[in-house]
Amino acid sequence: MTTQEDLQSLMSIVPNLQLQEGTPYYEVLLKMIEEIGKDIRPTYTFNKMTCEKLKRHIQCAKVLIKACQQEAENDKKKADIAIEAQRIQAAAAAKSEAAKTTDGAEETPKN
């Protein structure tokens, strides 16, 4: 699991990124992609420093992609759990409503 400390150490590689505590990984990844975009054209000149910088940014982006995938999985699991809880609650409400209806029908005297 990628922790906030791992993210901060990765972001130290890219000093141009201005991040706040609790920034979602997806937003960080988008900013990283912008930084990578700035480095693409200078690599055409075979500038060695730019190539190395680009490699570091790509490595950072790989870690961020994994973090985004993990975050998405966790969100999906939470959503699935919430949906299942709602389904169970709705089934229980329907069952109790049906029980009230049948109890009310049995208590009604017949002539």
Long-range contacts (C-beta under 8 A, 24 or more apart in sequence): 1-70, 2-63, 2-66, 2-67, 2-70, 6-63, 7-64, 7-67, 10-60, 10-63, 10-64, 11-60, 13-56, 13-57, 13-60, 14-56, 14-57, 14-60, 24-71, 25-64, 25-67, 25-68, 25-71, 26-68, 26-71, 28-64, 29-61, 29-64, 29-65, 29-68, 32-57, 32-60, 32-61, 32-64, 33-61, 36-61
